[in-house]
Amino acid sequence: MVILVLLLCTGLASCQRQAPPVKTVTARIDRADEEILRIAEEARNTLPGFFRQLGRADSSDGNFCVKYPFRADSGSGVIMEQVWLTGIHFKNGGYYGVLAGAPQHLNDMKKGDMVTFYADEISDWMYIRGGKIAGGRSIKYLLEQIPESRRSNEQRNILQMFE
C-alpha cells in the first residue's frame, strides 16, 4: 500500500511579510520518495546554519521560512500536510512560526495562525539572500519534476532564483 503525503508549496510570496494572495500548489508525494526524504534530512542537518543566519540577518536577507509537517485531518485522504511557516522565532524554550498559507487538510488552522514546532521535525527551510533563494530544496525539486513545457512563467522565475 502506498502512503501519500501532501506537500503545500505556497511559493515565495507566502514567506513575505506583506504577501499578496497566495497561490497554492499541491503535490502528492509517495512517502518513500527518497529525494524528498534526503532533502528533509539535509534541512534538519543544516538547520543550525539557518538559525545563525536568521539571528544575524543583514538588510539583504529576509523572508525566513521553515516547512513543517502537521498531521492532516482524519478522513482527508492524506497523512501529513507540509506548511511553510514564517515569523520564525525562539521564545521560552520553544520554536514558533506563523502559517504562511491556508492549509487544505488542517481544519483547525488557518493562514496567519501562530503555531509551535519542533526543529528536529522540519522538512525544509529557506530565505532570500541578495535576491536568491537559499535552501528551499523541496520547492526546487518539486518544480523540477514538472516538465519544462508545463511550467508556468512564475515557476520558471522561481527556479532561476535558486543559488
Helices and strands as residue ranges (DSSP letters): E 4-9, G 12-15, E 25-30, H 34-45, H 47-55, E 61-71, E 80-91, E 94-99, E 114-117, G 119-121, E 124-129, E 132-135, H 137-144, G 148-150, H 153-160
